[in-house]
Amino acid sequence: QCWRQHKNLIFHIIVDLVGIGCYNDVTNQTISGSVELCASSADGTGGVHGRKADACGAIFAPASPDMALPLGVFFLYYKDAINWISNIERAGTDFGLERERELLDLLGSPDENLKIVHVAGTNGKGSVTAYMTAVCVSACLKTGTFNSPSVFEYNERFLLNGSPLVGGLVAKYFTIVRDTIEKEQARRKEEGLAPFTPTAFEIETAVALLCFKEECCDIVI
């Protein structure tokens, strides 16, 4: 009942935040069971065919082409990526924002041009995130969602248009982040600097933001 009462308000808040429109002036088509494809708006600014999509070459499905990788990068398999991050997770948590900012800067600051809704609080974050994701996808915005922890499968932490990120993309973005971390660790060791040890959550956050930037998301939750 609460959702029915407030969904229009949430929709308008999101549209104002994102700053682009999407108008269903052509019959909608469902792709992959959860993504709606809409026509571009009259002024050419919205949705999958609009200005944002043209700038990124983005379509809702399939995902965007592989990001160019430096020579020597070894792609992890999905299970390898999960094993790698699980090992780091055992080291525990060390609170602070400095390492996250350093890691994001090393990755080219993927967060800087993203439009982000940060859901915070004690209870209800998962429900609010799910509501907002559903509204954004229904409004034909390419939506990235980062949740932690997952419920059934690890890749549920990273959603594109409400669907878990496929294993190959999880492996791809974890590989890029892992390679970046190991290069920075090697540089600091060689120069006698303090070690660089991002936590598992910081790495997952960086993976999510890098993925959503490369997949040309209109909004991130």
C-alpha positions as CSV (number, residue, x, y, z in Angstrom):
1,Q,0.0,0.0,0.0
2,C,2.9,2.4,0.9
3,W,4.5,1.6,-2.5
4,R,1.3,2.4,-4.4
5,Q,0.9,5.7,-2.6
6,H,4.5,6.9,-3.1
7,K,5.7,5.4,-6.4
8,N,4.8,8.5,-8.4
9,L,6.7,10.7,-6.0
10,I,9.7,8.5,-6.1
11,F,9.6,8.4,-9.9
12,H,9.6,12.2,-10.2
13,I,12.4,12.6,-7.6
14,I,14.5,10.2,-9.7
15,V,13.7,11.9,-13.0
16,D,14.7,15.3,-11.5
17,L,17.9,13.8,-10.2
18,V,18.9,12.1,-13.4
19,G,18.0,15.1,-15.5
20,I,16.9,13.1,-18.6
21,G,13.4,12.1,-19.7
22,C,12.1,8.9,-21.2
23,Y,8.7,8.8,-22.9
24,N,6.9,5.7,-23.9
25,D,5.5,7.1,-27.1
26,V,6.1,3.8,-29.0
27,T,4.8,0.4,-27.9
28,N,7.1,-1.0,-25.2
29,Q,9.0,-4.2,-25.8
30,T,10.2,-6.5,-23.0
31,I,13.8,-7.7,-23.3
32,S,15.2,-10.5,-21.1
33,G,12.1,-10.5,-19.0
34,S,12.9,-7.3,-17.0
35,V,14.1,-4.5,-19.3
36,E,11.7,-2.3,-21.2
37,L,12.9,-0.7,-24.4
38,C,11.4,2.7,-25.1
39,A,11.6,5.2,-28.0
40,S,13.6,8.3,-27.7
41,S,11.9,11.4,-26.4
42,A,10.9,14.1,-28.8
43,D,13.8,16.3,-27.9
44,G,16.3,13.4,-28.2
45,T,17.5,13.5,-24.6
46,G,16.1,10.3,-23.1
47,G,16.1,6.6,-22.9
48,V,18.0,4.0,-24.8
49,H,18.0,5.9,-28.1
50,G,18.6,9.4,-26.7
51,R,21.7,11.6,-26.1
52,K,23.1,9.5,-23.2
53,A,22.8,6.3,-25.2
54,D,24.4,7.8,-28.3
55,A,27.3,9.1,-26.3
56,C,28.0,5.7,-24.8
57,G,26.9,3.5,-27.7
58,A,24.7,1.9,-25.1
59,I,21.9,-0.6,-25.4
60,F,20.1,-2.4,-22.7
61,A,20.9,-5.9,-23.8
62,P,23.4,-7.4,-24.4
63,A,26.0,-5.5,-22.3
64,S,28.4,-3.1,-23.9
65,P,31.5,-4.4,-25.6
66,D,34.5,-5.3,-23.5
67,M,36.5,-2.5,-22.1
68,A,40.0,-2.4,-23.6
69,L,42.5,-4.0,-21.2
70,P,46.2,-3.4,-20.8
71,L,48.5,-6.1,-22.1
72,G,49.3,-8.8,-19.7
73,V,46.0,-8.8,-17.8
74,F,44.8,-12.3,-17.0
75,F,41.1,-12.8,-17.0
76,L,39.8,-14.5,-13.9
77,Y,37.0,-17.1,-14.2
78,Y,33.9,-16.2,-12.2
79,K,34.7,-18.8,-9.5
80,D,38.3,-17.5,-9.3
81,A,37.0,-14.0,-8.8
82,I,34.8,-15.1,-5.9
83,N,37.6,-17.1,-4.3
84,W,39.9,-14.1,-4.6
85,I,37.6,-11.7,-2.9
86,S,36.6,-14.3,-0.3
87,N,40.2,-14.6,0.8
88,I,40.5,-10.8,1.1
89,E,37.2,-10.8,3.1
90,R,38.8,-13.0,5.8
91,A,41.1,-10.1,6.6
92,G,38.1,-8.3,8.1
93,T,37.1,-4.6,7.9
94,D,39.1,-1.5,8.4
95,F,36.8,1.6,8.3
96,G,37.8,4.7,6.4
97,L,37.3,6.3,3.0
98,E,40.9,7.0,2.0
99,R,41.6,3.6,0.4
100,E,38.4,3.7,-1.5
101,R,39.1,7.1,-3.0
102,E,42.7,6.0,-3.9
103,L,41.4,2.9,-5.6
104,L,38.7,4.7,-7.5
105,D,41.3,7.3,-8.7
106,L,43.6,4.5,-9.8
107,L,40.7,3.2,-11.9
108,G,40.1,6.6,-13.5
109,S,37.5,7.9,-11.0
110,P,34.5,6.0,-12.5
111,D,32.2,7.5,-9.9
112,E,32.7,11.1,-10.9
113,N,30.3,11.1,-13.9
114,L,27.7,8.7,-12.4
115,K,24.3,9.9,-11.1
116,I,24.1,8.1,-7.8
117,V,21.3,7.5,-5.3
118,H,22.8,6.5,-2.0
119,V,20.3,4.6,0.2
120,A,21.3,4.8,3.9
121,G,19.8,4.0,7.2
122,T,19.2,1.3,9.8
123,N,16.3,-0.7,8.4
124,G,14.6,-1.0,5.0
125,K,17.5,-0.2,2.7
126,G,17.0,-3.3,0.6
127,S,13.3,-2.7,0.1
128,V,13.9,1.0,-0.8
129,T,16.7,0.0,-3.2
130,A,14.4,-2.6,-4.8
131,Y,11.6,-0.1,-5.2
132,M,13.8,2.5,-6.8
133,T,15.4,0.0,-9.1
134,A,12.0,-1.1,-10.3
135,V,10.9,2.5,-10.9
136,C,14.0,3.4,-12.8
137,V,13.9,0.3,-15.0
138,S,10.2,0.9,-15.7
139,A,11.1,4.5,-16.7
140,C,13.6,3.1,-19.3
141,L,16.7,4.3,-17.4
142,K,19.6,1.9,-17.6
143,T,20.0,1.2,-13.9
144,G,22.9,-0.2,-12.0
145,T,22.3,-1.4,-8.4
146,F,24.9,-2.4,-5.8
147,N,23.7,-4.4,-2.8
148,S,25.6,-6.1,0.0
149,P,25.4,-8.8,1.1
150,S,23.7,-11.0,-1.5
151,V,21.0,-13.5,-0.6
152,F,21.4,-16.5,-2.8
153,E,24.2,-16.0,-5.3
154,Y,27.3,-13.7,-5.1
155,N,26.5,-11.8,-8.4
156,E,23.2,-10.5,-6.9
157,R,25.4,-7.7,-5.4
158,F,25.7,-6.2,-8.9
159,L,22.5,-5.7,-10.8
160,L,22.0,-4.2,-14.3
161,N,18.4,-3.3,-14.9
162,G,17.4,-5.5,-12.0
163,S,19.2,-8.6,-13.2
164,P,22.4,-10.0,-11.6
165,L,25.5,-9.3,-13.5
166,V,26.5,-12.3,-15.6
167,G,29.5,-14.3,-14.4
168,G,31.7,-13.3,-17.3
169,L,31.3,-9.6,-16.5
170,V,31.8,-10.2,-12.8
171,A,35.1,-11.9,-13.7
172,K,36.1,-9.1,-16.2
173,Y,35.6,-6.2,-13.8
174,F,37.2,-8.1,-10.8
175,T,40.2,-8.8,-13.1
176,I,40.6,-5.1,-13.9
177,V,40.4,-4.0,-10.3
178,R,42.7,-6.8,-9.1
179,D,45.3,-5.9,-11.7
180,T,45.1,-2.3,-10.7
181,I,45.5,-3.1,-7.0
182,E,48.5,-5.4,-7.6
183,K,50.3,-2.9,-9.7
184,E,49.9,-0.2,-7.0
185,Q,51.0,-2.7,-4.3
186,A,54.1,-3.5,-6.4
187,R,54.9,0.2,-6.9
188,R,54.6,1.1,-3.2
189,K,56.8,-1.9,-2.2
190,E,59.4,-0.8,-4.7
191,E,59.4,2.8,-3.4
192,G,59.3,1.8,0.2
193,L,55.8,3.3,0.8
194,A,53.0,2.1,3.1
195,P,51.2,-1.0,1.8
196,F,47.9,-0.6,-0.1
197,T,45.3,-3.0,1.2
198,P,41.7,-2.2,0.2
199,T,39.1,-4.3,2.1
200,A,36.7,-6.7,0.3
201,F,33.9,-4.2,0.5
202,E,36.0,-1.4,-0.9
203,I,37.0,-3.6,-3.8
204,E,33.4,-4.7,-4.4
205,T,32.3,-1.0,-4.4
206,A,35.0,-0.2,-6.9
207,V,34.0,-3.1,-9.1
208,A,30.4,-2.0,-9.0
209,L,31.2,1.7,-9.9
210,L,33.6,0.7,-12.7
211,C,31.0,-1.7,-14.1
212,F,28.2,0.8,-14.0
213,K,30.4,3.4,-15.7
214,E,31.6,1.1,-18.4
215,E,28.1,-0.3,-19.0
216,C,26.8,3.3,-19.4
217,C,24.2,3.4,-16.7
218,D,21.9,6.4,-16.5
219,I,21.5,6.0,-12.8
220,V,23.2,4.0,-10.0
221,I,21.5,3.0,-6.7
